């Protein structure tokens, strides 16, 4: 990825230009390029970005890190382990919200496989418990919703014979279990 053709005089190499090019095209957080004359050498130090989720932006598939830096998948070597988490509907509007949302998701014991932001009025999570509707995203409300979800972890064991469509956590203190049949099941209120 280093934009230098060989052979080339050490005086013609532009360290700042190399750093700028790498930061724009490679999955790196920072780049430091130093040039020494004797012996003639260029040293490039990089701090890589660790991808935390797969995401698509403007029809391109890529990976996003915890700080909302998105890079196309082709920027990463094929040996990079792909994250299990997928984000749908990642857009320029959602990117600023991602660091806070990811930090909250990563601190929970309930496994979240997918974050669906395609409907900006209803954030939907695909979890080990099933689908969870969270409504309009708010950092403080999302924290309460994830706490409630933690308390609902035993839910699948209690409902072995029944299946449900999703858990409605738009009001975290009063979760609703939306059944596949027309019946709604109100769960006991959770204490904050």
C-alpha positions, -999 to +999 in steps of 0.1 A: +000+000+000+030+023+003+030+046-028+067+045-035+083+032-067+118+016-066+145+025-072+142+061-060+165+085-043+159+089-006+156+127-011+126+123-035+106+103-010+080+125+008+072+111+043+042+133+049+027+122+015+032+085+023+015+090+058-015+108+042-019+082+015-018+053+040-042+069+064-067+074+035-064+039+021-054+015+048-072+004+080-048+023+103-055+047+131-022+066+128+010+065+106+044+079+114+070+079+085+106+087+092+134+091+067+171+085+076+199+094+052+227+071+065+219+044+060+193+053+034+160+040+050+124+048+054+106+036+085+069+034+087+051+028+120+014+022+119-013+017+146-039-006+131-077-004+135-094-034+149-127-041+131-157-048+155-185-052+129-193-059+093-212-030+077-224-018+043-222+019+033-234+032-001-235-004-014-200-012-004-193-039+021-167-031+048-157-033+084-162-006+111-141-002+143-153+009+177-146+046+168-169+045+137-141+044+112-154+024+083-131+009+056-139-012+026-134-049+031-107-049+003-086-026+025-081-054+050-058-084+043-078-117+038-062-131+070-081-106+092-106-124+113-141-110+104-163-099+133-195-118+141-215-086+147-232-071+116-246-035+113-274-029+088-283+007+078-250+022+088-250+057+073-234+091+078-263+099+102-257+068+123-219+068+123-217+094+151-240+073+173-220+041+167-191+045+193-216+050+222-239+022+210-210-002+204-194+005+238-228-004+255-232-035+234-197-048+241-202-045+279-232-069+279-234-106+285-264-110+261-248-119+227-259-094+200-254-106+165-269-078+144-278-041+149-304-030+124-305+008+119-324+008+086-355+022+102-343+053+121-374+052+143-369+016+154-335+002+162-338-036+160-313-060+176-309-097+167-297-114+199-293-148+213-328-143+228-344-133+195-353-101+179-355-070+201-373-037+191-358-007+208-375+022+191-358+055+184-321+053+196-311+073+226-279+065+244-294+067+279-325+048+269-304+022+251-284+015+283-317+008+302-329-014+273-298-035+274-300-038+312-336-051+308-325-075+282-299-089+306-326-096+331-346-114+304-319-139+297-338-169+312-368-161+289-362-188+263-360-215+289-394-204+304-411-203+270-399-236+256-432-246+240-442-211+228-425-190+202-425-153+200-419-128+172-399-102+191-393-085+224-405-049+225-383-028+247-394+006+235-403+012+271-375-006+290-394-006+323-424-024+308-411-050+282-437-067+259-433-101+243-449-100+209-462-135+202-464-150+167-501-156+174-522-125+179-517-127+217-494-102+235-477-111+267-468-084+291-437-092+311-435-081+348-422-046+352-385-045+357-369-025+385-344+001+374 
